[in-house]
Amino acid sequence: MANILILGGTAWLGRTLAAQAMEAGHAVTCLARGKSGDFPKGMAAIEVDRDGDGAYAGAVSQQWDLVVELTRMPAHARAAVEALSPRARHWIFVSSCSVYADHSTPEVPEEAELLEPLESTETYTPELYGQAKSGCEWLAMATRGNAALVVRPGLIGGPGDPSGRTTYWPLRLADPRGPVLVPLDDGSAYRQHVQLIDVRDLAAFILDAGLAGRTGAVNAVGQAVPLQDALLAAREAAHANPQIVPYRLSTMVADGVSPWSGPRSLPLVLPLEADYAGFARRSDARALEWGLERRPLEETFRDIIACEEPWAGRQLGAGLSAADEGQLIDIARSKAV
């Protein structure tokens, strides 16, 4: 049994990781404010504001076999690793593929150039997410003399996805009402792909690789598949054969439709510029060599349908409401005449 500390742990990935670790018989402690969700049942909790003085005083009295850091804030990352690294046998920082400086080339490995790290004294804003994660990576590696594991997920999906990016298509295709607006990849300077890793598979990989003492950076990403194959997997998971209305991606800007996420968007669709040709096609070779196991995309979508509330025309965290979809269907049909 390992003694594991999760810095965070009340949001989606952290809760999944904590649950799997406890199911495996490990002792798990979560250090967090508890604002992004409840502390998982059965787990020891250190409820603390990480901006406060002495935030890690409740954790420095123990020896940890594994510390998992989930923050995006370099100031938090610095304070944590400086306080707790001497007490930690293994250290993981969960980063993001957003740290890469370039997303235009497919199959680029982990040694690719990163964004300039955000300093721990600089103010974080959401627009600086990639730079902030890069700064957190640097702090973990520098403080521990490179004896840390940096896990870089891409798009994380599955039941409970708070962003709605991976839940929209299976839920929409499982809903029997009306025709479904589906993107037709005609406007990209490259072929659109999807690279989705199930949150449960990501959590299992983090736990296994961390306890095995892996160090260095690794892209923990899903299998890269063409966008149309991902949409077909969602339709198969829904056991549905709805009427499809093709929507040309080349008209997105004129129609006020966003790619990727947010309201009035087409989730999983990347911006059309060639700068994104490698965004959903990162190299997964190292992760597979280290034992990453990934369930089929259709299974992830099937579990989303089984676990989530139906679409029922509502606006999810990402995607189209019934009103927006109806308007775009009218536009698509008028242009097809």
N, C-alpha and C positions, 0 to 999 in steps of 0.2 A: 504494500500500500504506500502510495506517495502522498506527501503533504504539499498541496497545490494552492497557490495564491493567485486569484484573478483580480487584476486591477481594472475595475469595471464589473461586468458580469450581470447587470440587471437589464440590459437591453438584449436584442435578439440573438446575436452570435454568442455573446457572453453567457446568456442563460442556457443556450444549447450546449455550449462547451462544459458548463458547470454540471448540467444534468448528466451528460455522458460520463464525465469523470466520476461523479458519485455512483452512477450505475456500475462502473467498473470497480468500485470498492475503494476509491481514493478519498482522502480527507480534503475537503475543499473549503476555502475561505474566500469571501468576496469583499473587496474594499471599494466602496463607492458611496455616492450620495443617496442612491436609491430613488432618484428622480425619474429615471427612464423606465422604471418597472420595479416590481417587487423583488426582494431577495428570494432566490429559489428555496423552496421548502427543504429542510434538512441540511442546509449549508450554513456554516458559521459566517456571520456578517460583521464587518467593521464599517459602520455608517459614519462617513466623514466627508467634509468638503475638502477636496484636494487643493484648493487655493489657500487653505488656512495653514497656520504654523503648526508644526508637529503632526501633520496629516498621517504620517506613517509610523507614529509612535506605537500604535496598537499592533503593528506587524513586525517590528524589529526585534521583538523578544523571542521569535521563533526561527528555526531553520527551515528553509523551503526547498523541497526537491525541484520545484518548477514554479516560476513566476511568469504569468502571461499578462502582458501589458497591451491594452486596447486603445489607448488614448490617441487623439489627433492633436493634442496640445503639447508643443515642445517644453513648455514650462513644467507641466505635469511629468513628462517623460524624464526630464533632468532630475527633478526632486526625487522621483521614485527610484531611479536606477542608482543615484548616489546614496540614498538611504538604505536600500534593500539589497543591492548587488552583493555585498559581503555576506549576506545571509542566504543567498540563492545558489543552488548547485547548477541549475539550468535556467536560462532566460529567453523568453520569446517576445518579440515585438510583432504585433499583427499590423502590417502596413497595408499597402494598396498598390495596384499597378498604375495608379494615378501619379506615382512618383517619377515615372519615366519622362524624360525630356522630349522624346519623340514617339509618336504613335503611328507613323506612316508606313512602317515596314513590318510585314508579318514575320512570325517565328523568331523574333529577336530574343536572345537569352537574357539572363539576369545581370550580366555584366554591362548592359547598355547604360548610356549616360543618364544620370538622374537630374531632376530639377534642383536648383540651388536650394540648400536647406534653409528653412526659416529658423532664425535664432530663437532661443528660449526667452529672450528679452523682448522680442517683437510681438506685436498684437496679431492674434489670429483672426481671420475672417474666412467665411466659407469659400471665397474665391481663391484662397491660398491653401486649400486642402492638400494638394499634391506637394507643395513646398513644405507644409507643416509635417506631413508624414515623412518626407525625406529628412527633415530635421530630427524627428524622433528616431528614425533609423540610425542616423549618425551618432546621436547621443548614446544609444544602446551599445553600438559597436565600439565606440571610442572609450566608453567607461569600462567596458568588460574586456578590452583588448581583443576584440573580434570574437570573443567566446559567447556569441548570442545567435539565436535563430531569428531571421527576419522573414516572415511569411507575407507574401504579396498576393492577396486574392484579386480577382477581377470582379465580374458581376456575380453577386451572391443571390441565390434564389431559394424558393421553397415555401412551405406553409409558414405563415406569420410574417412574410416580407413586409416591413413597415413602409417601404417606398412604393409598393404597388407595381414595380417594374416587371416582376416575374409572375405576378398573379393575374394581371389584366387579361392576357390572351386566353389562358385556360378557362377563366371564369366567364369571359365574354362568349367564347365558343360553346360553353356548356349551357348558355342561356338560350331558350328556344325562341325568344321574341325577335322577329324581323330579320332582314338580311344583315350580314356582318361586313363591315368595311375592313378590308385586308390590304396591307401595303404591297404594291407592285414595284419591285426594285428596278426602276428605269432611270433614276436621276443621279445615281452615285457615280463618282469617278473611280469606283472599285466595286467588287462584289460584296454585298453586306453579309456579315457573319454574326453569329451569337456564340458566346463562350461563357456559359452559365455553370457555376458550381453550386450544388445543393449545400445549404448551410450545415446539414447533418454530416455530409462527407467532409466538408472543410473542418468542422470541429473535431472529427475523428482524426484527421491528418495532423492538425495542430497538436493534439494530445499525444499521438504516437510519436511524431517526430521530435517533440520537445522532450519527452521522457527517454527517448533513445539518444539524446545528447547531440542531435544534429546542430550544426552551426553554419552561418552564411545565409545568403538570400535564396528564396525559392518562390517561383510563381505557382501559387495554388489556384489553378484555374480549371474551368470545365473544358470539355472537348469542343473545339471550334467546329461549328456546323453552319452551313448557309442559312440565312434568315428564313427562307421558304421551308427548309427542312424543320426548323424549330417551330414554325407555325403549324406545319403538318403534324408534328408530335403533339402539340396542344390540341389539335382537332381530334386526333386519335384518342388522346386521354379523355376527351369530352364525350367520346362515342357519338359524335354529331356529324351531320352532313348538311350544314346550313347553306342557304343561298349566299354566295360570296359576291361582293361588289369590289372589284379591284380599284385601288387608289394609287395613283401615280405619285411617287415620291418627289418627282420634279415639280409638283405644284404645292408642296408643303409651305414654302415661304409665303407665296401669294395667298394661301388659304389660312394663314395664321396658325399653322400646326407645328408644334415643337417636336424634335426628335427626343428619344431616350426616356424622358421622365417629366413629371409634372402634369397639371391639368391640361386638357386639350393637346395631348401628345400621342405619339405612336411609340409605345414602349418597345425596347429592344432595337429600334431603328436608330442608327448612328447618324451624326451629321454627314452630309453628302460629300464633303470635300475630301480629297485624297489624303489629307493629313491624318485621317482616321482609318486608313486602310489596314493598319496593324493593331488597332485598339482591341478588337475582339479575336485576335489571332496571336496571342503571346505564346512563346514556347512553353510547353508543359513537360518537356523531356526530363528535367531534373526531379520534378514532383513525382512523376511516374516511377522513376528510378528509385526514389525514396519510399515508394509504397502507397502513393495516393490511389485510392479506390473511388470510382465515381459511378453512381447509379444512372440508368438510362434517363434521358431527358423526359421521356413520356411518363416515367414513374414519378418524377418530381411534379409534373403538371397534374397527374392523377391525384396525388396526395393533396395538392393545393385545392382541387375541386372538392375533395372529401372533407377538408378541414376548414375551409373559408366560407364566409357568408356569400350567397350568390351575388352576381353582378347586379341584376334587377334594375338596370338603367342608371344606377347611381354613379357618382364621380368617385373613383378610387384615388389613391395617392398619385397614380399615374394613369394615363389613358384618356378615353373619351367618355363623357356622359351620354345618355341616350339622345339628348337634344343636340349635342355637338356631332355625334355620329350621324344622326338624321340629316343635319345640314350638309355634312360632307358627302353623304350618299347622294343627295340631290345634286350637288356640284359635280360629283364624279359622273353621274348619269347624264347630266347636261353636256358635259364635255365629250362623252362617248357617242353622242348623237351625230 
